[in-house]
Amino acid sequence: MHVPAQVGWLLAGVCALAGALCLARARQAVRAGARQAGRRPAEAAAAEAVMGFAMALMAIPGGVLPDAAHVAVFGALALWALTLGLRGAPHQFHHLIEAAAMAWLMLPLGSGHGGGPPAVAGALLAYFCARAVLGGVRLLPAPAGRPGSGTAEVAEACRLMLTVAMCAMVLG
């Protein structure tokens, strides 16, 4: 990424925090033995945790892993999201786009990272900005008489953090 080191470290911290929260959700789902109509909330939360940690590694200034390793990790995450989505896990279409976008950002196209067509970057930026706004709206207080679910709100907050980080990474 082509961002100042302070921004890279901030993104790494936000993504690592989101990964840790998703990992805690996965552990909670495993302990509760959660399984709803073929959905696997623990596996979906674990996939989100891996995505958060992988994004954190990518955001660290100077790079921790070679670009090819990042592409492989995000490619595997895209396949995992596709598999979970086909098995009925919610929010996997978003994670599929997120993982594919991260892999795309790491491909050395043209003159460097993300050097592909500006239209692709513009489309990704539009998608992630719209998704961030939608995620923020979902976190607004619930109307009276409809209590919120603490776990669902934490999950949406994790997704929102990673989506906002995606906006910054696509811009970077």
Disulfide bonds with the S-S distance in Angstrom:
none
